[in-house]
Amino acid sequence: MTTCGRQVAVKRLLLAIPERPISRVTLDVGPVVRGEAGLWASLTVDEARDLARRLLAQAALADTVASTDT
């Protein structure tokens, strides 16, 4: 649960189509307790890795800013 009240779920979606199996990473950001709509995304493996890199880079920047504020 995030501090703004959203539940974030990251899962794997596997569609076992015999001719071409499809595997995706899903990101489900649930609605806020107040009822605001949530969102859902299906990412390829490469898209999920790119998103993870960008999230980690932003977290590192946030850490840097937070450590200079104290």
For each residue, the residues with C-beta under 8 A, 3 or more apart:
1: 5 6 7
2: 5 6 7 8
3:
4: 32
5: 1 2 32 33 34
6: 1 2 29 30 31 32 38
7: 1 2 29 30
8: 2 27 28 29 30
9: 26 27 28 30
10: 25 26 27 28
11: 25 26 28
12: 23 24 25 26
13: 22 23 24 25 26 42
14: 21 22 23 24
15: 21 22 23 24
16: 21
17: 20 21 22
18: 21
19:
20: 17
21: 14 15 16 17 18
22: 13 14 15 17
23: 12 13 14 15 45
24: 12 13 14 15 42 43 44 45
25: 10 11 12 13 42 43 44 45 47 48
26: 9 10 11 12 13 40 41 42 43
27: 8 9 10 40 41 43 51
28: 8 9 10 11 38 39 40
29: 6 7 8 38 39 40
30: 6 7 8 9 38
31: 6 35 36 37 38
32: 4 5 6 35 36
33: 5
34: 5
35: 31 32
36: 31 32
37: 31
38: 6 28 29 30 31
39: 28 29
40: 26 27 28 29
41: 26 27
42: 13 24 25 26
43: 24 25 26 27 47 48 51
44: 24 25 47 48
45: 23 24 25 48 49
46: 49 50
47: 25 43 44 50 51
48: 25 43 44 45 51 52
49: 45 46 52 53
50: 46 47 53 54
51: 27 43 47 48 54 55
52: 48 49 55 56
53: 49 50 56 57
54: 50 51 57 58
55: 51 52 58 59
56: 52 53 59 60
57: 53 54 60 61
58: 54 55 61 62
59: 55 56 62 63
60: 56 57 63 64
61: 57 58 64 65
62: 58 59 65 66
63: 59 60 66 67
64: 60 61 67 68
65: 61 62 68 69
66: 62 63 69 70
67: 63 64 70
68: 64 65
69: 65 66
70: 66 67
